[in-house]
Amino acid sequence: MHAQVGDSLVAESNKVDAPRRQGEILEVRGEDGAPPYVVRWGDGHEGLVFPGADAHVLPAGH
């Protein structure tokens, strides 16, 4: 996984009736765009995220 500040992190839900989560990447702490990322989620919460296999990055502007 590779990301830049301003990209979006999308975490798909592993439950049938739960929505996916999407947030803005505020900080990239890994080398060469690798995780972990500091993310501001759609509900305003911020946190350090080590994305799992159910997550992907959307480049800024998409």
Distance bins in CASP14 RR format, pairs under 12 A and 6 or more apart:
PFRMAT RR
TARGET T0000
AUTHOR 0000-0000-0000
RMODE 2
METHOD distances of the structure
MODEL  1
1 7 0 0 0 0 0 1 0 0 0 0 0
1 9 0 0 0 0 1 0 0 0 0 0 0
1 10 0 0 0 0 0 1 0 0 0 0 0
1 11 0 0 0 0 0 1 0 0 0 0 0
1 25 0 0 0 0 0 1 0 0 0 0 0
1 28 0 0 0 0 0 1 0 0 0 0 0
1 30 0 0 0 0 0 1 0 0 0 0 0
1 32 0 0 0 0 0 1 0 0 0 0 0
1 33 0 0 0 0 1 0 0 0 0 0 0
1 34 1 0 0 1 0 0 0 0 0 0 0
1 35 1 0 0 1 0 0 0 0 0 0 0
1 36 0 0 0 0 0 1 0 0 0 0 0
1 37 0 0 0 0 1 0 0 0 0 0 0
1 49 0 0 0 0 0 1 0 0 0 0 0
1 50 0 0 0 0 0 1 0 0 0 0 0
1 51 1 0 0 1 0 0 0 0 0 0 0
1 52 0 0 0 0 1 0 0 0 0 0 0
1 53 0 0 0 0 1 0 0 0 0 0 0
1 54 0 0 0 0 0 1 0 0 0 0 0
1 55 1 0 0 1 0 0 0 0 0 0 0
1 56 1 0 0 1 0 0 0 0 0 0 0
1 57 1 0 0 1 0 0 0 0 0 0 0
1 58 0 0 0 0 0 1 0 0 0 0 0
2 9 0 0 0 0 0 1 0 0 0 0 0
2 25 0 0 0 0 0 1 0 0 0 0 0
2 28 0 0 0 0 1 0 0 0 0 0 0
2 30 0 0 0 0 0 1 0 0 0 0 0
2 31 0 0 0 0 0 1 0 0 0 0 0
2 32 1 0 0 1 0 0 0 0 0 0 0
2 33 1 0 1 0 0 0 0 0 0 0 0
2 34 1 0 0 1 0 0 0 0 0 0 0
2 35 0 0 0 0 1 0 0 0 0 0 0
2 37 0 0 0 0 0 1 0 0 0 0 0
2 51 0 0 0 0 0 1 0 0 0 0 0
2 56 0 0 0 0 0 1 0 0 0 0 0
2 57 1 0 0 1 0 0 0 0 0 0 0
2 59 0 0 0 0 1 0 0 0 0 0 0
3 9 1 0 0 1 0 0 0 0 0 0 0
3 10 0 0 0 0 0 1 0 0 0 0 0
3 23 0 0 0 0 0 1 0 0 0 0 0
3 24 0 0 0 0 0 1 0 0 0 0 0
3 25 1 0 1 0 0 0 0 0 0 0 0
3 26 0 0 0 0 0 1 0 0 0 0 0
3 27 0 0 0 0 0 1 0 0 0 0 0
3 28 1 0 1 0 0 0 0 0 0 0 0
3 29 0 0 0 0 0 1 0 0 0 0 0
3 30 0 0 0 0 1 0 0 0 0 0 0
3 32 0 0 0 0 0 1 0 0 0 0 0
3 33 1 0 1 0 0 0 0 0 0 0 0
3 34 0 0 0 0 1 0 0 0 0 0 0
3 35 1 0 0 1 0 0 0 0 0 0 0
3 36 0 0 0 0 0 1 0 0 0 0 0
3 37 1 0 0 1 0 0 0 0 0 0 0
3 38 0 0 0 0 0 1 0 0 0 0 0
3 39 0 0 0 0 1 0 0 0 0 0 0
3 49 0 0 0 0 0 1 0 0 0 0 0
3 51 0 0 0 0 1 0 0 0 0 0 0
3 55 0 0 0 0 0 1 0 0 0 0 0
3 56 0 0 0 0 1 0 0 0 0 0 0
3 57 1 0 1 0 0 0 0 0 0 0 0
3 58 0 0 0 0 1 0 0 0 0 0 0
3 59 0 0 0 0 1 0 0 0 0 0 0
3 60 0 0 0 0 1 0 0 0 0 0 0
4 24 0 0 0 0 0 1 0 0 0 0 0
4 25 1 0 0 1 0 0 0 0 0 0 0
4 26 0 0 0 0 0 1 0 0 0 0 0
4 27 0 0 0 0 0 1 0 0 0 0 0
4 28 1 0 0 1 0 0 0 0 0 0 0
4 30 0 0 0 0 0 1 0 0 0 0 0
4 32 0 0 0 0 0 1 0 0 0 0 0
4 33 1 0 0 1 0 0 0 0 0 0 0
4 34 0 0 0 0 0 1 0 0 0 0 0
4 37 0 0 0 0 0 1 0 0 0 0 0
4 57 0 0 0 0 1 0 0 0 0 0 0
4 58 0 0 0 0 0 1 0 0 0 0 0
4 59 1 0 0 1 0 0 0 0 0 0 0
4 60 1 0 0 1 0 0 0 0 0 0 0
4 61 0 0 0 0 0 1 0 0 0 0 0
5 24 0 0 0 0 1 0 0 0 0 0 0
5 25 1 0 1 0 0 0 0 0 0 0 0
5 26 1 0 0 1 0 0 0 0 0 0 0
5 27 1 0 0 1 0 0 0 0 0 0 0
5 28 1 0 0 1 0 0 0 0 0 0 0
5 29 0 0 0 0 0 1 0 0 0 0 0
5 33 0 0 0 0 1 0 0 0 0 0 0
5 37 0 0 0 0 1 0 0 0 0 0 0
5 38 0 0 0 0 1 0 0 0 0 0 0
5 39 0 0 0 0 0 1 0 0 0 0 0
5 40 0 0 0 0 0 1 0 0 0 0 0
5 57 0 0 0 0 0 1 0 0 0 0 0
5 59 0 0 0 0 0 1 0 0 0 0 0
5 60 0 0 0 0 1 0 0 0 0 0 0
6 23 0 0 0 0 1 0 0 0 0 0 0
6 24 1 0 1 0 0 0 0 0 0 0 0
6 25 1 0 1 0 0 0 0 0 0 0 0
6 26 1 0 0 1 0 0 0 0 0 0 0
6 27 0 0 0 0 1 0 0 0 0 0 0
6 28 0 0 0 0 1 0 0 0 0 0 0
6 33 0 0 0 0 0 1 0 0 0 0 0
6 37 0 0 0 0 0 1 0 0 0 0 0
6 38 0 0 0 0 0 1 0 0 0 0 0
6 39 0 0 0 0 0 1 0 0 0 0 0
6 40 0 0 0 0 1 0 0 0 0 0 0
6 57 0 0 0 0 1 0 0 0 0 0 0
6 58 0 0 0 0 1 0 0 0 0 0 0
6 59 0 0 0 0 1 0 0 0 0 0 0
6 60 1 0 1 0 0 0 0 0 0 0 0
6 61 0 0 0 0 1 0 0 0 0 0 0
6 62 0 0 0 0 0 1 0 0 0 0 0
7 22 0 0 0 0 0 1 0 0 0 0 0
7 23 0 0 0 0 1 0 0 0 0 0 0
7 24 1 0 0 1 0 0 0 0 0 0 0
7 25 1 0 1 0 0 0 0 0 0 0 0
7 26 0 0 0 0 0 1 0 0 0 0 0
7 27 0 0 0 0 0 1 0 0 0 0 0
7 28 0 0 0 0 1 0 0 0 0 0 0
7 33 0 0 0 0 1 0 0 0 0 0 0
7 35 0 0 0 0 0 1 0 0 0 0 0
7 37 0 0 0 0 1 0 0 0 0 0 0
7 39 0 0 0 0 1 0 0 0 0 0 0
7 51 0 0 0 0 0 1 0 0 0 0 0
7 55 0 0 0 0 0 1 0 0 0 0 0
7 56 0 0 0 0 0 1 0 0 0 0 0
7 57 1 0 1 0 0 0 0 0 0 0 0
7 58 1 0 0 1 0 0 0 0 0 0 0
7 59 1 0 1 0 0 0 0 0 0 0 0
7 60 1 0 1 0 0 0 0 0 0 0 0
7 61 0 0 0 0 1 0 0 0 0 0 0
7 62 0 0 0 0 1 0 0 0 0 0 0
8 20 0 0 0 0 0 1 0 0 0 0 0
8 21 0 0 0 0 0 1 0 0 0 0 0
8 22 1 0 1 0 0 0 0 0 0 0 0
8 23 1 0 1 0 0 0 0 0 0 0 0
8 24 1 0 0 1 0 0 0 0 0 0 0
8 25 1 0 0 1 0 0 0 0 0 0 0
8 26 0 0 0 0 0 1 0 0 0 0 0
8 37 0 0 0 0 0 1 0 0 0 0 0
8 39 0 0 0 0 1 0 0 0 0 0 0
8 40 0 0 0 0 0 1 0 0 0 0 0
8 41 0 0 0 0 0 1 0 0 0 0 0
8 42 0 0 0 0 1 0 0 0 0 0 0
8 51 0 0 0 0 0 1 0 0 0 0 0
8 55 0 0 0 0 0 1 0 0 0 0 0
8 56 0 0 0 0 1 0 0 0 0 0 0
8 57 1 0 0 1 0 0 0 0 0 0 0
8 58 1 0 1 0 0 0 0 0 0 0 0
8 59 0 0 0 0 1 0 0 0 0 0 0
8 60 1 0 0 1 0 0 0 0 0 0 0
8 61 0 0 0 0 1 0 0 0 0 0 0
8 62 1 0 0 1 0 0 0 0 0 0 0
9 20 0 0 0 0 0 1 0 0 0 0 0
9 21 0 0 0 0 1 0 0 0 0 0 0
9 22 1 0 0 1 0 0 0 0 0 0 0
9 23 1 0 1 0 0 0 0 0 0 0 0
9 24 1 0 0 1 0 0 0 0 0 0 0
9 25 1 0 1 0 0 0 0 0 0 0 0
9 26 0 0 0 0 0 1 0 0 0 0 0
9 27 0 0 0 0 0 1 0 0 0 0 0
9 28 0 0 0 0 0 1 0 0 0 0 0
9 33 0 0 0 0 0 1 0 0 0 0 0
9 35 0 0 0 0 1 0 0 0 0 0 0
9 36 0 0 0 0 0 1 0 0 0 0 0
9 37 1 0 0 1 0 0 0 0 0 0 0
9 38 0 0 0 0 0 1 0 0 0 0 0
9 39 1 0 1 0 0 0 0 0 0 0 0
9 40 0 0 0 0 1 0 0 0 0 0 0
9 41 0 0 0 0 1 0 0 0 0 0 0
9 42 0 0 0 0 0 1 0 0 0 0 0
9 46 0 0 0 0 0 1 0 0 0 0 0
9 47 0 0 0 0 0 1 0 0 0 0 0
9 48 0 0 0 0 0 1 0 0 0 0 0
9 49 1 0 0 1 0 0 0 0 0 0 0
9 50 0 0 0 0 0 1 0 0 0 0 0
9 51 1 0 0 1 0 0 0 0 0 0 0
9 52 0 0 0 0 0 1 0 0 0 0 0
9 54 0 0 0 0 0 1 0 0 0 0 0
9 55 1 0 0 1 0 0 0 0 0 0 0
9 56 1 0 0 1 0 0 0 0 0 0 0
9 57 1 0 1 0 0 0 0 0 0 0 0
9 58 1 0 0 1 0 0 0 0 0 0 0
9 59 0 0 0 0 0 1 0 0 0 0 0
9 60 0 0 0 0 0 1 0 0 0 0 0
10 19 0 0 0 0 0 1 0 0 0 0 0
10 20 1 0 1 0 0 0 0 0 0 0 0
10 21 1 0 0 1 0 0 0 0 0 0 0
10 22 1 0 1 0 0 0 0 0 0 0 0
10 23 1 0 0 1 0 0 0 0 0 0 0
10 24 0 0 0 0 0 1 0 0 0 0 0
10 25 0 0 0 0 0 1 0 0 0 0 0
10 39 0 0 0 0 0 1 0 0 0 0 0
10 41 0 0 0 0 0 1 0 0 0 0 0
10 42 0 0 0 0 0 1 0 0 0 0 0
10 49 0 0 0 0 0 1 0 0 0 0 0
10 51 0 0 0 0 1 0 0 0 0 0 0
10 52 0 0 0 0 0 1 0 0 0 0 0
10 54 0 0 0 0 1 0 0 0 0 0 0
10 55 1 0 0 1 0 0 0 0 0 0 0
10 56 1 0 1 0 0 0 0 0 0 0 0
10 57 1 0 0 1 0 0 0 0 0 0 0
10 58 1 0 0 1 0 0 0 0 0 0 0
10 59 0 0 0 0 0 1 0 0 0 0 0
10 62 0 0 0 0 0 1 0 0 0 0 0
11 18 0 0 0 0 0 1 0 0 0 0 0
11 19 0 0 0 0 0 1 0 0 0 0 0
11 20 1 0 0 1 0 0 0 0 0 0 0
11 21 1 0 1 0 0 0 0 0 0 0 0
11 22 1 0 0 1 0 0 0 0 0 0 0
11 23 0 0 0 0 1 0 0 0 0 0 0
11 37 0 0 0 0 0 1 0 0 0 0 0
11 39 0 0 0 0 1 0 0 0 0 0 0
11 41 0 0 0 0 1 0 0 0 0 0 0
11 42 0 0 0 0 0 1 0 0 0 0 0
11 49 0 0 0 0 1 0 0 0 0 0 0
11 50 0 0 0 0 0 1 0 0 0 0 0
11 51 1 0 0 1 0 0 0 0 0 0 0
11 52 1 0 0 1 0 0 0 0 0 0 0
11 53 0 0 0 0 0 1 0 0 0 0 0
11 54 1 0 0 1 0 0 0 0 0 0 0
11 55 1 0 1 0 0 0 0 0 0 0 0
11 56 0 0 0 0 1 0 0 0 0 0 0
11 57 0 0 0 0 0 1 0 0 0 0 0
11 58 0 0 0 0 0 1 0 0 0 0 0
12 18 0 0 0 0 1 0 0 0 0 0 0
12 19 0 0 0 0 1 0 0 0 0 0 0
12 20 1 0 1 0 0 0 0 0 0 0 0
12 21 0 0 0 0 1 0 0 0 0 0 0
12 22 0 0 0 0 1 0 0 0 0 0 0
12 51 0 0 0 0 0 1 0 0 0 0 0
12 52 0 0 0 0 1 0 0 0 0 0 0
12 53 0 0 0 0 1 0 0 0 0 0 0
12 54 1 0 1 0 0 0 0 0 0 0 0
12 55 1 0 0 1 0 0 0 0 0 0 0
12 56 1 0 0 1 0 0 0 0 0 0 0
13 19 1 0 0 1 0 0 0 0 0 0 0
13 20 1 0 1 0 0 0 0 0 0 0 0
13 21 1 0 0 1 0 0 0 0 0 0 0
13 22 0 0 0 0 0 1 0 0 0 0 0
13 54 1 0 0 1 0 0 0 0 0 0 0
13 55 0 0 0 0 0 1 0 0 0 0 0
14 20 0 0 0 0 1 0 0 0 0 0 0
14 21 0 0 0 0 0 1 0 0 0 0 0
14 52 0 0 0 0 0 1 0 0 0 0 0
14 53 0 0 0 0 1 0 0 0 0 0 0
14 54 1 0 0 1 0 0 0 0 0 0 0
14 55 0 0 0 0 0 1 0 0 0 0 0
15 21 0 0 0 0 0 1 0 0 0 0 0
15 54 0 0 0 0 0 1 0 0 0 0 0
18 54 0 0 0 0 0 1 0 0 0 0 0
19 41 0 0 0 0 0 1 0 0 0 0 0
19 42 0 0 0 0 0 1 0 0 0 0 0
19 43 0 0 0 0 0 1 0 0 0 0 0
20 41 0 0 0 0 0 1 0 0 0 0 0
20 42 0 0 0 0 0 1 0 0 0 0 0
20 54 0 0 0 0 1 0 0 0 0 0 0
20 55 0 0 0 0 1 0 0 0 0 0 0
20 56 0 0 0 0 0 1 0 0 0 0 0
20 58 0 0 0 0 0 1 0 0 0 0 0
21 39 0 0 0 0 1 0 0 0 0 0 0
21 40 0 0 0 0 0 1 0 0 0 0 0
21 41 1 0 1 0 0 0 0 0 0 0 0
21 42 1 0 0 1 0 0 0 0 0 0 0
21 43 0 0 0 0 1 0 0 0 0 0 0
21 44 0 0 0 0 0 1 0 0 0 0 0
21 45 0 0 0 0 1 0 0 0 0 0 0
21 47 0 0 0 0 0 1 0 0 0 0 0
21 49 0 0 0 0 1 0 0 0 0 0 0
21 51 0 0 0 0 0 1 0 0 0 0 0
21 54 0 0 0 0 0 1 0 0 0 0 0
21 55 0 0 0 0 1 0 0 0 0 0 0
21 56 0 0 0 0 0 1 0 0 0 0 0
22 39 0 0 0 0 1 0 0 0 0 0 0
22 40 0 0 0 0 0 1 0 0 0 0 0
22 41 1 0 0 1 0 0 0 0 0 0 0
22 42 1 0 0 1 0 0 0 0 0 0 0
22 43 0 0 0 0 0 1 0 0 0 0 0
22 44 0 0 0 0 0 1 0 0 0 0 0
22 49 0 0 0 0 0 1 0 0 0 0 0
22 55 0 0 0 0 0 1 0 0 0 0 0
22 56 0 0 0 0 0 1 0 0 0 0 0
22 57 0 0 0 0 0 1 0 0 0 0 0
22 58 1 0 0 1 0 0 0 0 0 0 0
22 62 0 0 0 0 0 1 0 0 0 0 0
23 37 0 0 0 0 1 0 0 0 0 0 0
23 38 0 0 0 0 0 1 0 0 0 0 0
23 39 1 0 1 0 0 0 0 0 0 0 0
23 40 1 0 0 1 0 0 0 0 0 0 0
23 41 1 0 1 0 0 0 0 0 0 0 0
23 42 1 0 1 0 0 0 0 0 0 0 0
23 43 0 0 0 0 1 0 0 0 0 0 0
23 44 0 0 0 0 1 0 0 0 0 0 0
23 45 0 0 0 0 1 0 0 0 0 0 0
23 46 0 0 0 0 1 0 0 0 0 0 0
23 47 0 0 0 0 0 1 0 0 0 0 0
23 49 0 0 0 0 1 0 0 0 0 0 0
23 51 0 0 0 0 0 1 0 0 0 0 0
23 55 0 0 0 0 0 1 0 0 0 0 0
23 56 0 0 0 0 0 1 0 0 0 0 0
23 57 0 0 0 0 0 1 0 0 0 0 0
23 58 0 0 0 0 1 0 0 0 0 0 0
23 60 0 0 0 0 0 1 0 0 0 0 0
24 37 0 0 0 0 1 0 0 0 0 0 0
24 38 0 0 0 0 1 0 0 0 0 0 0
24 39 1 0 0 1 0 0 0 0 0 0 0
24 40 1 0 1 0 0 0 0 0 0 0 0
24 41 0 0 0 0 1 0 0 0 0 0 0
24 42 0 0 0 0 1 0 0 0 0 0 0
24 44 0 0 0 0 1 0 0 0 0 0 0
24 45 0 0 0 0 0 1 0 0 0 0 0
24 46 0 0 0 0 1 0 0 0 0 0 0
24 47 0 0 0 0 0 1 0 0 0 0 0
24 49 0 0 0 0 0 1 0 0 0 0 0
24 57 0 0 0 0 0 1 0 0 0 0 0
24 58 0 0 0 0 0 1 0 0 0 0 0
24 60 0 0 0 0 1 0 0 0 0 0 0
24 61 0 0 0 0 0 1 0 0 0 0 0
25 33 0 0 0 0 1 0 0 0 0 0 0
25 34 0 0 0 0 0 1 0 0 0 0 0
25 35 0 0 0 0 1 0 0 0 0 0 0
25 36 0 0 0 0 0 1 0 0 0 0 0
25 37 1 0 1 0 0 0 0 0 0 0 0
25 38 1 0 0 1 0 0 0 0 0 0 0
25 39 1 0 1 0 0 0 0 0 0 0 0
25 40 0 0 0 0 1 0 0 0 0 0 0
25 41 0 0 0 0 0 1 0 0 0 0 0
25 46 0 0 0 0 0 1 0 0 0 0 0
25 47 0 0 0 0 0 1 0 0 0 0 0
25 48 0 0 0 0 0 1 0 0 0 0 0
25 49 0 0 0 0 1 0 0 0 0 0 0
25 51 0 0 0 0 0 1 0 0 0 0 0
25 55 0 0 0 0 0 1 0 0 0 0 0
25 57 1 0 0 1 0 0 0 0 0 0 0
25 58 0 0 0 0 1 0 0 0 0 0 0
25 59 0 0 0 0 0 1 0 0 0 0 0
25 60 0 0 0 0 1 0 0 0 0 0 0
26 36 0 0 0 0 0 1 0 0 0 0 0
26 37 1 0 0 1 0 0 0 0 0 0 0
26 38 1 0 1 0 0 0 0 0 0 0 0
26 39 1 0 0 1 0 0 0 0 0 0 0
26 40 1 0 1 0 0 0 0 0 0 0 0
26 41 0 0 0 0 0 1 0 0 0 0 0
26 44 0 0 0 0 0 1 0 0 0 0 0
26 45 0 0 0 0 0 1 0 0 0 0 0
26 46 1 0 0 1 0 0 0 0 0 0 0
26 47 0 0 0 0 1 0 0 0 0 0 0
26 48 0 0 0 0 0 1 0 0 0 0 0
26 49 0 0 0 0 0 1 0 0 0 0 0
27 33 0 0 0 0 0 1 0 0 0 0 0
27 35 0 0 0 0 0 1 0 0 0 0 0
27 36 0 0 0 0 1 0 0 0 0 0 0
27 37 1 0 0 1 0 0 0 0 0 0 0
27 38 1 1 0 0 0 0 0 0 0 0 0
27 39 0 0 0 0 1 0 0 0 0 0 0
27 40 0 0 0 0 1 0 0 0 0 0 0
27 46 0 0 0 0 1 0 0 0 0 0 0
27 47 0 0 0 0 1 0 0 0 0 0 0
27 48 0 0 0 0 1 0 0 0 0 0 0
27 49 0 0 0 0 0 1 0 0 0 0 0
28 34 1 0 0 1 0 0 0 0 0 0 0
28 35 0 0 0 0 1 0 0 0 0 0 0
28 36 0 0 0 0 1 0 0 0 0 0 0
28 37 1 0 1 0 0 0 0 0 0 0 0
28 38 0 0 0 0 1 0 0 0 0 0 0
28 39 0 0 0 0 0 1 0 0 0 0 0
28 48 0 0 0 0 0 1 0 0 0 0 0
28 49 0 0 0 0 0 1 0 0 0 0 0
28 51 0 0 0 0 0 1 0 0 0 0 0
28 57 0 0 0 0 0 1 0 0 0 0 0
29 35 1 0 0 1 0 0 0 0 0 0 0
29 36 1 0 1 0 0 0 0 0 0 0 0
29 37 1 0 0 1 0 0 0 0 0 0 0
29 38 1 0 0 1 0 0 0 0 0 0 0
29 39 0 0 0 0 0 1 0 0 0 0 0
29 47 0 0 0 0 0 1 0 0 0 0 0
29 48 1 0 0 1 0 0 0 0 0 0 0
29 49 0 0 0 0 1 0 0 0 0 0 0
29 50 0 0 0 0 1 0 0 0 0 0 0
30 36 1 0 0 1 0 0 0 0 0 0 0
30 37 0 0 0 0 1 0 0 0 0 0 0
30 38 0 0 0 0 0 1 0 0 0 0 0
30 48 0 0 0 0 0 1 0 0 0 0 0
30 49 0 0 0 0 0 1 0 0 0 0 0
30 50 0 0 0 0 0 1 0 0 0 0 0
30 51 0 0 0 0 0 1 0 0 0 0 0
33 51 0 0 0 0 0 1 0 0 0 0 0
33 57 0 0 0 0 1 0 0 0 0 0 0
34 50 0 0 0 0 0 1 0 0 0 0 0
34 51 0 0 0 0 0 1 0 0 0 0 0
34 57 0 0 0 0 0 1 0 0 0 0 0
35 48 0 0 0 0 1 0 0 0 0 0 0
35 49 1 0 0 1 0 0 0 0 0 0 0
35 50 1 0 1 0 0 0 0 0 0 0 0
35 51 1 0 1 0 0 0 0 0 0 0 0
35 52 0 0 0 0 1 0 0 0 0 0 0
35 55 0 0 0 0 1 0 0 0 0 0 0
35 56 0 0 0 0 0 1 0 0 0 0 0
35 57 0 0 0 0 1 0 0 0 0 0 0
36 47 0 0 0 0 1 0 0 0 0 0 0
36 48 1 0 1 0 0 0 0 0 0 0 0
36 49 1 0 0 1 0 0 0 0 0 0 0
36 50 1 0 1 0 0 0 0 0 0 0 0
36 51 0 0 0 0 1 0 0 0 0 0 0
36 52 0 0 0 0 0 1 0 0 0 0 0
36 55 0 0 0 0 0 1 0 0 0 0 0
37 46 0 0 0 0 0 1 0 0 0 0 0
37 47 0 0 0 0 1 0 0 0 0 0 0
37 48 1 0 0 1 0 0 0 0 0 0 0
37 49 1 0 1 0 0 0 0 0 0 0 0
37 50 0 0 0 0 1 0 0 0 0 0 0
37 51 1 0 0 1 0 0 0 0 0 0 0
37 52 0 0 0 0 0 1 0 0 0 0 0
37 55 0 0 0 0 1 0 0 0 0 0 0
37 57 0 0 0 0 1 0 0 0 0 0 0
38 45 0 0 0 0 0 1 0 0 0 0 0
38 46 1 0 0 1 0 0 0 0 0 0 0
38 47 1 0 1 0 0 0 0 0 0 0 0
38 48 1 0 1 0 0 0 0 0 0 0 0
38 49 1 0 0 1 0 0 0 0 0 0 0
38 50 0 0 0 0 0 1 0 0 0 0 0
39 45 0 0 0 0 1 0 0 0 0 0 0
39 46 1 0 0 1 0 0 0 0 0 0 0
39 47 1 0 1 0 0 0 0 0 0 0 0
39 48 0 0 0 0 1 0 0 0 0 0 0
39 49 1 0 1 0 0 0 0 0 0 0 0
39 50 0 0 0 0 0 1 0 0 0 0 0
39 51 0 0 0 0 1 0 0 0 0 0 0
39 55 0 0 0 0 1 0 0 0 0 0 0
39 57 0 0 0 0 0 1 0 0 0 0 0
40 46 1 0 1 0 0 0 0 0 0 0 0
40 47 1 0 0 1 0 0 0 0 0 0 0
40 48 0 0 0 0 0 1 0 0 0 0 0
40 49 0 0 0 0 0 1 0 0 0 0 0
41 47 1 0 0 1 0 0 0 0 0 0 0
41 49 0 0 0 0 1 0 0 0 0 0 0
49 55 1 0 0 1 0 0 0 0 0 0 0
49 57 0 0 0 0 0 1 0 0 0 0 0
51 57 0 0 0 0 1 0 0 0 0 0 0
56 62 0 0 0 0 0 1 0 0 0 0 0
END
